Amino acid sequence: MPPVFRNEKAAMSDERTPLIAIVQTRPHRDRYPHHTLRSICTTLLSVSLFTGLIAAVLILNFVPLDDESESLSRQSTYLFKGIPHGWPSSRGLDYDDLVTILRETPNREIARQWSRYYTSGPHLAGKNLSQALWTKEKWMEFGIDNSLIIDYDVYLNYPKDHRLALLEKKGKGSATATDDDTDWEIKYEASLEEDVLEEDASSRLYDRVPTFHGYSASGNVTAPYVFVNYGTFKDFEELQAANVDLQGKIALVKYGGVFRGLKVKRAQELGMIGVVMYSDPGDDGDVTEENGNKSYPEGPARQPSSVQRGSCQFLSKSYQPSKYFISLTISGFAPGDPTTPGYPSKPGAPRQPVDHAIPSIPSIPISYQDALPLLKALNGHGPKASSFDKSWQGGGLEYKGVRYNIGPSPDNLALHLVNEQEYVTTPLWNVIGIINGTIPDEVVVLGNHRDAWIAGGAGDPNSGSAAFNEVIRSFGAALKSGWKPLRTIVFASWDGEEYGLVGSTEWVEEYLPWLSASTVAYLNVDVGTQGPHFRLSAAPLLEKVVVDTSKRFVYVMGNADLLQLRLFNLQTRPFPGNQ
């Protein structure tokens, strides 16, 4: 049967059709049983927690704690460790609280512990990795989390052997290195060692560092010698004007006047073949045996066998004096690794020749005890130092029979100088700690070197290292109390400073673009304590900072009023160049 179609039209929407249709849904049903009770409990718990937190904040900030509340104080300190002091009423330490922490945290007994550690053994540049690791770990304990070791491969020398002997020729003849050895006998053999003192443990170490010069050349020479005073440019000029023959001679020179590297450099330029340096007690002021003072360790006078070590790198460049300047020295001629001038000594870095930066003639340091026989042997030979200008006056060994004649030494005497050095490329280690500030492009760097020529170095540099650690510990305490600096602070424990600012120079060369654009100031410690008197040198720009800061501290060694008077005079005294 065919389908039957009804004559009906489907309902269509028109302008009278409702816009909202009613759709039937199932009745509402609660998601959980006991829904109302659950909501009430949640609300009550939230209110209780919020009320407890508000009460704790009010109690800790506004209720004074007496002795009976000590346990509560300890508990609150533990519970709220890491929350800035004064929160939420402040965002961290205010200035007075910061000053209090930085002033009161350093402790002399703790500084003594740091000093004892750093001076307990030898720590030559490139041979103190254990100290670098220890320093980094301590800084991290203090709260300087961003502490790291940055290493460089640098060119250094270490001593192997040395000798200095005054030779006397049998019979007649000149003192030349070509004569047969059988014609000479030893008149005096220098010890080239410091005395072992029962009172000084560092002098008794089996691995104590021999006396030597950093960056000195190896050599074996025998020749007459000449006393050249301090070995300044002017001293050598006066010797030439007096027709003293310097060519082929060995220079006997006093420390002082100019950097030791310049003494060797000028002697080398004038054809001399070796340099022997000693410290003359005439430069020690009134603190001498001649003036009745006993020598160390029984008194403050210089120990006769003590030797000043140091570097002979050409760290500066001396120019001929003019009628306007007595001397002119430009620093920074070749600091750092002499094989990588201007760029960091990283592994694989190209190496340059070193002739421009370090000596080619041998040099050694000696004590005035070893210098005495050499000076006495010149008595009556050549002009006397007193015939030159006043810079030649004031030798401190006249009471021991030295007349300070210039020489050259007589024909029957010669010096035999041997200096054997091992040159190597070896790692050294800078320890760097960073506190990031909120200003990205302003940086203050605080530094102190860690290496020393000897086992000890209680003054230079480790009195500085001990004080430096206490400064860093104080900043760590401020960080733990919620402080954050505006400027980034960089702490640096340098290696290789004694050889010629090696560690710091290499670091600056590596980060030069950043440091040039961002560094506001560099503050160096070095000798933190050496006697009871306050001494400081700085750029004039920091004068007001020094004076204002000193007023915040108690001067415990001597007259505090006298210290303030000296600082006031410093602040009010006009700079000589402005007169």
GUTOR-468497 format. One record per residue: z negated, y, x of N, C-alpha, C, O in turn; residue in three letters. Coordinates in steps of 0.05 Angstrom, whole numbers, plus 5000, padded with zeros to 4 digits. Atoms other than C-alpha are relative to their C-alpha. Last residue first. Layout:
<rs>
ZYXZYXZYXZYXala/...
</rs>
This chain:
<rs>
501449764990407365036966502050205011501150415021gln/499849775019411364566921498650255011498650454998asn/497349905002412764046975500450234982502550374982gly/499249844977405463986991502850114998503450345007pro/498350184983403663766920501150175023502150395019phe/497049985003398264226893501449815019500549765041pro/498849934975390963966892503150024997504249834987arg/499549714999388263976821501450095025502350325027thr/498549915023388863236805500750305002502850384992gln/497350114999386862996874501750124978504150194982leu/498649854979380963476875502949905002504750055007asn/499549735010378763186808501650165020503550305013phe/497850025018379562486836500750274987503150324983leu/497650064984375162656895502549994982504650094988arg/499349764986370062976849502549975016504350145016leu/498849835019370062366804500950275012502950385005gln/497450115007368761916863501450194981503850244985leu/498249944978363162376887502849894995504750025002leu/499249725002359962356818501950075023503750235019asp/497949985021360161586820500950294997503250344992ala/500549765017356461576886502250044980504450114988asn/500349734989356660886918499650214979498650154957gly/500450004971359360206898499950295010501950405019met/502550134992358260136823499550015030497249955038val/499650044971363460636799497449895012495550045016tyr/502449934984362960546724500549935029501349715036val/501350214986369660556688497650105016497550335025phe/501050205019372760976634498549785013497549605000arg/502349905015373461596677498849804981496649834971lys/502450044984378061216725497450094986495349994991ser/500950285001383261156670497449975016495649825007thr/501150055027383961916661498849714999496749674986asp/502549855004384762026736498749944973496349904972val/502150104982389761466746497450154995495350024993val/500950265009393861646685497849895017495849785006val/501949965023393962376706499049744988496849724980lys/502549874992396862196774498150034977495749954980glu/502250155010402161706749497250125006495250005000leu/499850025029408062176756497649864988496949914965leu/501449785012405862326827500049994969498250114956pro/498249785005408261626847498450234986496750174970ala/498250035023402661196871501950244998501550445013ala/497649854995397561076926501949944977502249724968ser/497750065017390360866914502450175009502050405017leu/497549894988383860836950502349914982502349694971arg/497750015018376760746923502450135014502250365023phe/498949745007371660606978502549974983504249794987his/501249875023367160006982501350254989500550354969pro/502149804995371159557028499250144975500350094953gly/500350014971377759197018498050225009498850435018gln/502649914990378859036945499949965030500649755041thr/501649905023385358976905497350105010496350304999gly/502850004991389958936965498350124978498250364974val/500150074971396758746934497149995009495749785003asp/502950034993396159066864499849975030498750145044val/500450214980403059336844497050005008495850215010asn/502649964988404659736781499449765018499549535009leu/500950244986411959796761497450075013497150265028tyr/501649974976413960306708499549725012499549524999ala/501449745001418560426649498450055025498550275036val/502549984986423459856660498950294999500350485007thr/502550025016428659786606497450075014495550145001ser/499949875026435759956628497350024986497050194969ala/499049734997435059816702500050154974499450394973ser/502149834988430759206689500850295003499250474998leu/502249975020435858886641497850195011496950374997trp/499149855024441759016687497850054980497550284970pro/499649714995437858806750501050154975499950374970leu/500449885026435358126725500550305001499450454985tyr/499150175021437757696783500050144973501750104956glu/497150024998437258246835501149824978503349874968glu/498849745009430258416811503049975001504450074983val/500349985029428157686818501250254989502650244968trp/498150195012431157636888499850014969501849994956glu/497349894998427558276909502049814987503849904972thr/499649795020420858036882502950115001504050174980ser/500150105028421157376919500550214980502150174961gly/497950185006423557676986500049914970502049944956val/499749965029419358296993502149814989503649884971leu/498349775004420458237069500750034970503050064963gly/497650014984417257627099501850244997503450305014tyr/500649944972410457797071502550005018502650155037glu/500249724996412957826999499750075030500950265040glu/498249904979415357106999499950305005501750415018gly/500150154975412356906932501850135020503750275012asp/497750044983410957386876499449815023497249805033trp/501250084975405957326820502249925020503449715017ser/498550144980409057726764498349945024497050125035ala/501850054977406357976698501549835020503049645012phe/499250234982411358276649498049985023497550185037val/501450014975409058716591500849755015500749535004ile/500250274989413758886533498650025028499250205044thr/498250064979412159576504499649715010497449615010arg/497449885007408959676436502149935021504349845014leu/499249754988403459176452502650114989504349974978pro/497250044991400658666403501050265012500750474999lys/498549784989393258596390502849925007503349695015trp/498149885019390458076342501750235011503350344996gly/501349835020384057876376501950144982501150304965ser/501550185018387357296413498650154978497950044957lys/498050145017392257796443498649824980499449824957leu/499049805020386458226468502049874981502049924957ala/502149965020383257626501500850204979500250164955ala/500050245017389857466536497950024978498449944955gly/497849975019390258186560500249764982500849794958phe/500849795019383358096591502250054979501650074956ser/501950135019385457436624499050204979498650124956arg/498450165019391457806653498249854981498949834957ile/498549825018386958336683501649844980501649914956val/501949895019382257806710501350204981500650214957glu/500650215020388057436742498050104979498350034956asn/497750025018390258086775499649794979500249834955phe/500249785020383358206804502249984980501850034956ala/502450055016383557516838499750224979499250154955ala/499550235018390757596861497649954982497949894958ser/498349915022389258296888500649784981500649824957gly/501849835016383358046929501650114976500550154954ser/501450165020388357506947497750144987496750054966asn/499849875026393657936979498049904980498149984957pro/497249985007391458207028501249715001501449595022asp/499349725007383958227028502850024989503250084966gly/501849915021381857497025500550284992500050354968ala/498749775013388157277062498250114978499250194957gly/501949795006385256597076501450234986502450204963gly/501850125019389456087111497850194995496150255012ala/502250164989394256557145498749844977499349884954ile/499350114974400856927136497949795010498549645028trp/501449864979399757027061500849865027501749635027ala/499850124974403556856997498550175021498050415018asp/501950234998401157066928500049895028498049785037arg/499050244986404457736916497849815005495549885006his/501650044975402158206862501149765014501849565001asn/499550214981405758486801498149995023496850195029gly/502350004982405258876737500349775019500849545010leu/500350234982411859046702497550045017497250245030val/501849934978412259526642499549745016498749535005val/501450224986418259436597498250125022499150295037val/501949874983421559886544498149785012496849644998glu/498849904975427959646511498150165017499050345032asp/498550204984425559186455500950105027501549935044pro/497749834991419959616427501649835019500649755040ile/498449945024415359126389502450185007504350194991thr/500849775015412658826453501850044976503749894972gly/497949855014413358126482498950234984497050204969asn/501049945027407857906529502150184987502550404995ile/498949795017411157576589498550024974497949824960ile/501250025027408557166647500950244984501050464994gly/499449775018412657046711498749944973499049734961ile/501250065026410556606769500350244983499450464991val/501349785014415256676828498949904974500249754960asn/500650025028416756056870498550254990496350314999trp/502649865005420055966937499850044970501750024955leu/500849875026425255436953497550175004495750115020pro/502150145014427755317024499350144974499750384972thr/499749905027433655497068498249844982498649604979thr/499250195021431255357139500650164974499750394972val/498849865023430255707205501049804980502549624987tyr/498350185016425555357255500950174975499350254959glu/500349995029422755837307502049804987504149754997gln/498350205013421655767382499449994970497249934962glu/500449995030419056377419501949804987504349854988asn/498750215014418056347495499350024970497050044963val/500450005029416356957536501749784988504149774992leu/498550235010415356937612499449974970497149904963his/500950145024413157617636501849784992504349814993leu/498050035022414457837707498649874976496649734980ala/501150095025410458077768502349984979504250144979leu/501150274996412458137842498749894974497449684974asn/498050204995417258707829498849725002500249524998asp/499150024972411959147798501849765004501949584988pro/501950164984411659227722501149985028503650005032ser/500050295002415959777694498049875019497049985037pro/498450204986411260127685502750115006503150355007gly/497650085014408160567631501449765013502449584999ile/497549944986401160647658502349884985502049674972asn/497649945017395660597605502350125016503450325009tyr/499349724996389660647652502550084984503250324983arg/497149965005386359997627500650305004499350474992val/498549984975379559857658502950044997504450025017gly/499750274988375659587599501850015024502749805034lys/502750094992373160277578500049725012498049645024tyr/500649874974380460497578497349915010496949885034glu/500950214981381859987523499450125027499249975047leu/502850085004382260437461499049805020496949685016gly/500350294997388560827476497149925001495450065012gly/501950145017388061527449499949705002499049574983gly/502949994993393961907476498449814982499349724961gln/500550214980401361717470497049995008496249815023trp/499750265014402262107405499549775019499149545010ser/502550105010399362707443500249734985498249594983lys/501349845020405562817486497649864987497049634994asp/498349965023407062457551498550164978496350254983phe/498149804993403362527617502150054978503750234981ser/501149735003397262177587502050225008501650455001ser/499549915028401461547579499050284996500050434979ala/502250065018401461487655500650104972502150304969lys/501649785010407961477694497749914982497949694970pro/498749835019410160847731498350234989495950244996gly/497150045000405860327763501350174978500850134954his/498849894976398660497781503049985002504250065022gly/501549784988395660037729501250095026501649935045asn/498349764998401159597700498650245013499950445019leu/498150054979397358947714501950235004503250255025ala/501249954974391659227673501949965023501850105044lys/500349714997396159267612498750075027499650265040leu/497349894997398358537619499950305005501350415021leu/499050064973391258287633502850125004503550215026pro/501549874979388758657570501149945028501650135043leu/498549774989394258437522498650125024500050245041ala/497850104984391257737511501650235013502950195033asp/501250174979384658037488502149895019501849885043gln/500549824978388558567450498649865023498749955046tyr/502549865003391157987409499750215022501150195043ser/502350104984398457767409497650174994497750384981ile/502549835001404557827364497849875017497649635019pro/502450145007411257517386497750204997497750405011ile/502449845001418357767391497749834992498049644976ser/502650125008424957437410497850215000497850405015pro/501750044977431557827411497349894991496449964969ile/498750214984436957757357498549965026499249795042ser/499549964971433058137305501549775012501749555002pro/502350114985433958097229500750015030503050035037ile/502549995014438258467178497649905015495349985009ala/500649735008445058657206497150034990496150254988his/500349834977445758007245499150284992497750415008asp/502649865001444357587183499750205023497550315026val/501249994974451357317166497550184999497250354982pro/498849814982452557217091498749995028496549885030gln/501949904980451056617046501550185020503850115029arg/498749964973454856466982498050135019496550305011pro/499149724995450256246924501250025028500349895047ala/497249975000450255486913501050295004503450335006gly/498650224987442955456893503050044998504050094976pro/500050255016440556146873501549785014503249845032lys/499650244983439156686924499649754983497749604987ser/502250194998440057286878500749755016503049665015pro/499850205021445157836893497949785005497149735027tyr/499049895025445058486932500349804978500949894955gly/500649725006444458197002501350094974503750084971pro/498849945026444557437001499450294992498150344972thr/497450145003443557187072501350064974503649994970thr/497949874985438057697088502849874997504850005004pro/498650204983433757437031502350135015504150245003asp/499250245013429958047005501249805020501149845044gly/502250175010429758737035501149754987503549734980pro/499250285004435659007076497649834991497049635004ala/497550064986435759757084500949724994503349674988phe/498250165017430559887030502649935013504649894999gly/500950275006427060457064502149854984503949974973ser/499150075026430461057096499249714994500249535008ile/499750295005426561317155500949964971499750074953thr/498850045027427062017184500449704997501949575012leu/498850265003422962247243501049984971500050114953ser/500950154977420462907271501249724998502149615019ile/501650245006424763267220499249865026500849825043phe/501349965026427663977222498149764994496149804979tyr/502049784998429364007296498550054974496550184974lys/498649744996432663327289497950225003495550165003ser/501449755010430062627296501750245005503550255023pro/500849834979435062047305498750254990499750374971gln/497949834990435261577246498950195021496450245022tyr/501049754987430960987228502350165012504150045024ser/498149914980433260457178499050275011498550464996lys/499349725003428560047136501750085024502049935043ser/500449915027426859327122500750294996500950384973leu/499349714999429859077187499850114971501950154958phe/497449945014426158417185500550305001498650455000gln/498349824984420658367237502750054987504550155001cys/497150044999415558067189501350215018500450445020ser/498349845017408058027200502949945004503749785021gly/497450115005402257737239501650194982500650384972arg/498649915024396558147265502849874999504549925016gln/497149944997392557757316501150094973500649964953val/498549985025384957707324502950105004503450275022ser/497850205000382457487393501750024974503649874971ser/498149974978378258117405502349815000504549875010pro/500550244984375058107335502150005023504550015017gln/497850204999375858817309499249775019498249825041arg/497949944981369259177297502049775001501449544994ala/497449925012365359077233502350045019504550095010pro/499849725007359558667260502750074990504449894986gly/502649884998357057967275499950294993497850414989glu/501449985025363357627249497250135001495950154980pro/500250215021366958047272499549735013500849675033tyr/497550105012365758507332499449794978497349674978ser/499450274993359358887345502549914986503250014965lys/499850195022359459637339500649725011502149685029asn/502550145005356960057397500049814977498049694971gly/501949825014362460577400497549864992495949974976asn/500549784982366460177452497950194988496350325003glu/502250094982365859577407499250225019496950245027glu/499250144976369959957356497649905015495450005012thr/501050275004369160227285501049835023502849665019val/502750024987369860967304499049714999496949655012asp/501949785006377360987290497449965015497349895039gly/502150095019380760307293497950224994495950164982asp/499249935027387160567325498049934979498649954955asp/499949715002384160567395500850104973500450334966gly/502449905015382659837382499850304999498250414984pro/501849864981389959687403497650114984497950244964asp/501649805015393459167360498050125019496249995028ser/502950055002398658777401498750234984499950454982tyr/501549805014406158687402497149934999496349694997met/502750115003410658327453498350224987498150444998val/502149825008418058467449497449854996497349634985val/502250135014424058137483497950214993497850435005gly/499550285007430758267515497749864987497949624981ile/502450164993431259027520500349724990501849674970met/499450204980438359307517497549855009497749705029gly/500149884973436959967481500249795022499849855046leu/497849814997439159707413500250115028502350195038glu/497650164999434359107419502450185005504250125021gln/500150134974428459567433502649845005503849855027ala/499349794980430459987373500049885028501749955044arg/497249925003430759377327500850215021502950195033lys/498250204989424359077353502950094999504450055018val/500650014971420359707340501949815014503049875035lys/498649784987423859797273499550015030501250105046leu/497250074998421659107250501650225014503650165028gly/499650164975414459287267502949935003503949905026arg/499950295007414359847215500949845024502649925039phe/497750085017412860517246499849704994498249565006val/498049794998406760867277502449954982503050124965gly/500549735012402560247284502350185004504250135019gly/499649985028402359617328499450284990497850425002tyr/502350005018402459747402501049994971503050104964lys/500149785020408359547445497549964983496749744977val/502850045009409659137508499350244983499250474992leu/501749785010417259147513497349904993497049714978ala/501650085024420858627556498250234992496950355010ile/503050024999426058897604498949894974500249884953lys/500850264990433558787611497149955002496249755014gly/498050215002435159517604499049745013498149745036gln/500650185022428959947596501949764999501249554988leu/497850195005428960357660499149794979497149654983asp/501250264999424160947654502249794993503449814972val/498550194983428161567668498649745005498849625026asn/501550034975422862037638501349805019500149735040ala/500149744987427862257585498549995026499050155044ala/497449964989429161517569500150275015501350305037gln/499750184978421761407559502750045014502850045039leu/501649884978421362027516500149825024500149925047glu/498649764990427061777472498550125024499750195044glu/497850104983423761087466501650245011502550225034phe/501250124976417361417440502249915019502149965043asp/500849784982421361857392498849895026499350005047lys/497549884990424761257360499350215020500650235041phe/498549845019417960927353502650105013503050085037thr/497350095003415660367399501650154978503450044966gly/499650125027408360497388502849914995503449794974tyr/501749875020406960597463500349864973500149624971asn/498349815015412860317503498450144978499650234958val/501749925023409159937559501550234985502150434998phe/500649715001414659637602498250054976498749934954val/500749895026415958917624499250295002498450395024tyr/502049794999419458547680499450124973501050074954pro/499049744990423457937659497650185005495450124996ala/501949924979423157207636501150265013503450275021thr/499249794981426457007571497750045020495450015014val/501650074976426356397525500950195022503050165033asn/499149924974428756557454498149925022495849865017gly/500750194979428256437380501150095027503250215028ser/497950164988429057057338498849805020496849865034ala/499649964972423557337294502149805011502449595000ser/497349924993424657317219500350085029502150235036tyr/497950085018417157287206502750125008502950355015gly/498749795016413157397268502049884981503649714988his/497149974997408456867297500950244983499450354968phe/499249724999401156667306503150015004504149885022thr/499949874973400055947286500850294998501850384977pro/497349914994398055777213500050125028498450305034val/499849705000391655377205502750085011503949945027arg/497249935005392854627192500350314998502050414984asp/498250144981386454377225502950084996504550075015tyr/498250185013382354907190501949875020502950005038leu/500450284991376855197233501949804987501749564993arg/499250014972378855937227499849715011500949665033ser/497049994999378655887151501049985029503249895034ser/498950265004371355667155503049995002504249805011ala/497649965015369056317186501549734997502749645015asp/500549855025361856317210502450024982502150104958glu/501750175017362955777262499550134973499249994953glu/502649885005368756177290498449824981499349734960leu/501250155021374855867322497150094997495550075015val/502450164995377956407364499249854975499549954953asp/502449865007385056637349497649825004497849575001glu/501550115022390856337386497650174995496550315012glu/498449985025396356607430498749874976500049794957leu/500850225018392256347489501750004975502449784965ser/501149905025395856787540499449774982500949574980ala/498750155022396856467609498650104974496250064970glu/501550015024395256937667501649864978504049924974tyr/502249824996397356947740498250014975495850034978lys/501149875025401856347733497650165008495650065017ile/502450145009405556197798498950164976499450404973glu/501849865018412656367818497549834994497649594995trp/500849754988417256187876497950144984496850354993asp/502050064979417655457853499050255014496950245028thr/502650025012421055687789497849955021495550035018asp/500950285003427055897830497250004988495550174995asp/501450114978429356617818499049724994498749644971asp/498350184985434556747765498649885024499649695037thr/500050275012429757037714501649805016501549565010ala/497650065017428657637758499849714990498649545002thr/500850165023422257937786502449964982502850114963ala/500149865026424658187853499449804978499949564981ser/497750055017422857897921499750154973497650254967gly/498649765008417257837971502449924983503449704984lys/498349874980412257277978501450244988500450364969gly/501050044973409756877919501850125020504350085019lys/498150124980411757177854498649975027497250155037lys/500249854974406557277800501749865021501549625024glu/499350154976407857057728499850185024500550425023leu/499549804979404457327666500449855026498649715036leu/501450034974405156787613500850235018503150315020ala/499849744986406956807539498349975026495949925024leu/501549984975408556167502500450285010502550415007arg/499949744987411055957434498449995025496749825030his/501449994974412555337392500250295011502050445003asp/500050264987414955117323498450015026496849835031lys/500550024971413755717278500049715009498949534996pro/502750114996417055747208499649955030501549865044tyr/500650134975423156167190497149915000495450044989asn/502649934987425956347122499749865027501249675032leu/499850054971432656367085497550105013496950345014tyr/499949784981431656317010500049915029499249695035val/499650134974432955836953500550215021502750335021asp/497649924985430056166891500149855026498149775037tyr/499850074972425055936838502650105012504650144997asp/497249954994422756216771500349975031498950105046ile/499449974971416255926746503050035004504649874994ile/498150194988414256036673500350055030499450265040leu/500249994971409256376628501849785012501949565001ser/497349984988410756526555499750055030500450265040asn/498550255005404056276528502850005013503849795022asp/497349914994400056836560501849764998502549645018ile/498749925024393556626526502850125003504050204984gly/500949735008388756576584501350094974500350284962phe/502750035011390055826588498950274990497550284970glu/499750125027397455986596497349964987497049994963met/499049795017395756446654500449904971499850044952trp/502249825007391555906685500950224981499550284962lys/501850145019397255396681497750184992496950184968glu/498650015026402155886714498249874979498049974957lys/500049735011397256026770501350014973500250134954thr/502749945009395955286783499950284986498650314966trp/500550165024403455146786497250064988496950094964leu/498349895021404555716835499549854974499349984953ala/501249755009398555506877501750124977500650244959gln/502350075016401254796881498650254989497550244967ser/499350085028408055056901497549934984497550004960leu/502349975018405155426961500649934971499750064953asn/501750234995409655277021497550014982495349934990lys/498550255001415655717008498449765005499449545006gly/497849995019411856337031501649745002502249635023ala/497649864991405756127070502150014979502149844961leu/498049975022399755887032502250195009502750404997his/497649864993394655597081501850034975502049854959pro/498250144981388055377051502450175005502850384994gly/501150264990381955577009501849865020500949665032ser/500449984971383856307002499149745013498449735036thr/497649914986387056266933499750005030501749985045tyr/497750195002381555826905502350095017503449935033tyr/500750244984375756246932502349804998502949675018arg/499749944971378956876906499549765017501049705036ser/497149984995379756586836500550055030502349935042trp/498950275002372456376836503050005006504049835021gln/500750134975370257066860501149715001501949615022arg/498149914979374157366803499449875026501249815042ala/497650155005369956936756502250085020503749915030ile/500550284991363657206788502549834995503149655011glu/499950024971366257926783499649715010500749635030arg/502650094991367857876709500149955030501849805040asn/500050084972373558226674497249955010495350105003pro/499450294995372558216598500049935029498949725036thr/502350174999368858886591500649705005498849555013glu/502049914981374159396607497849805004496749775026arg/498849994973380259066576497950095020498250025044leu/499350274991376258866514501050015029500249845045ile/502550144996373159556505500549725011499249635030thr/501249904975379759906515497549855006497049785029val/498350104978382859466460498850095027498649925045leu/500650284997377059616413501649875023500649715038asp/502650024987377960356425499149715004497949655025asp/499949944972385360316411497349975014497249865036tyr/499449714996384959956345499750055030498949885045asp/501949844986385759206344500750294999503050375001leu/500750114974389758866289498050185014496450325000gly/498050194992393359056224499449885027501249745038arg/498349904979387359376192502049795008501749555000ser/500149715000383159316128501750125022502450365020ser/497449885005385558596119500050305001502050434994pro/498250065022383658426173498449964975496249854976trp/499849785019378558776218501949954977502250114959gly/502649875006379458316277500550234981502350394985his/500749754986386157966273497450114991496750104968pro/499649785018386057256244499150255014496950265024ile/497249935001386956746300500650224980502850344981gly/498749964973380256426291502950054997504349914982lys/498049795002377856526219501250065028502150285033phe/498350025024374255866209502350215001504550164992leu/498350244998371455836280502049994977504449944981tyr/498249964977368956556281501949765002504249795008thr/497849825009366256456210502050055023504450075019ser/498350145019362255846232502450184992504750094991gln/498450204985359456196293502049864982504249814989arg/498049864984357456796251501749815016504149845018ser/497849915017354256356199502150145016504550115011leu/498450245006350156016253502350074982504549974986ser/498350074977347956696279501749764995504049755003glu/497350065010345656936211501849915023504349915020ser/500250245016338256906228502849914990503149694980glu/500350244983339557386286499949744983500849534993asp/502349994983342357906238499749745016501549575015asp/501250264994349357956209497650055019497950185040leu/500850034973351458616176498549735004497049654987pro/502950084999355058526109499249965029500349795042val/501849795008361558926105497149935001495450115000phe/499349734992367158546138497950214995497850415009asn/499449984971364957826138500650285009500150345033leu/502350064984361557876070500550045030498950165044ile/502049785003367258236036497649955018496650145030leu/499049764986372457746063498050234999497650365019val/500250054971368257146042501050245016499850315036ala/502849984992367257425971499749965030498250105043ala/500749715001374757555961497150035010496550225026ile/498749874977376256835983499350305001498850405023leu/501350084975370956545936501350145024499950225043gly/502649874998373556945876498649945026497450115038thr/499449724995380756705888497450165004497250335022phe/499149974972378455985893500550295008499850375030leu/502250064982374356035829500850035029499450155045ser/501849765000379856385789497749955020496950145034val/498649784986384855845809498250245002498050375023ser/499950064972380055285789501350235016500350305038leu/502749974989378555595721499949955030498650095044leu/500749715000385955675704497350055013497050235029thr/498449874979387654965724499350295002499150395024thr/501150084974381854685682501550145023500350235042cys/502649864996384055075620498949945027497950135041ile/499549724995391254845626497550155006497450325023ser/498849974973389254115633500450295007499950375029arg/502250034981384754155571501050045029499650165045leu/501749765002390554425530497749995019497150195032thr/498749774987395453885552498250255000498150405020his/502249824993390753305534501150255014499950355033his/502350015018396852835532497850185011497750235035pro/502250184991402653075574497949994978497650174962tyr/499050174978409553355554497949805009498549575013arg/501249934974407253625486500949805021501349565016asp/501950194992412253485427498950075028500550135046arg/501349954974416353985388498049785006496549704988his/502549844999420353685328498850035028499349855044pro/502350165006427553425339497550185001497550395014arg/501050144976433253925333497549844992496449874970thr/502650145002437554165274499349865026501049735038gln/499850274990442954665290497349874998495349985008val/502650134997443555305250500449715007501749564993ile/500350245016450055665262497249885005496149905027ala/502050184989450156375285499749764981499149794957ile/499650034971456556775271498149815013498849685033leu/502349914984456456665195500649955030501749755038pro/501450234989463556585164497750105018498150285034thr/502550045014465557195122498449765011496249715001arg/501849784993471057435170497349974986495450124993glu/498849735006474356755166497950215006495850155018asp/501749774996473056055192501550254992503950284998ser/499449844976477155485162498250245001497450354980met/501449745000475154945111500650145027500250015048ala/502449994984480354385110498850285001500350485001ala/499749854975485354415053497350005015495250055003lys/502349824993485453894998500650135027501950025045glu/499049734999491253544960497750205006497150374989asn/501149825020488952854975501050285005501650375028arg/500949744989493652405013498950174978500250214958phe/500049795021494251664991498850255012496650255022val/502449835002496151175044500450214979502650314973pro/499849754984501950685029497550174996496350164974pro/500049775017500050005000500050255018498450265037met/
</rs>
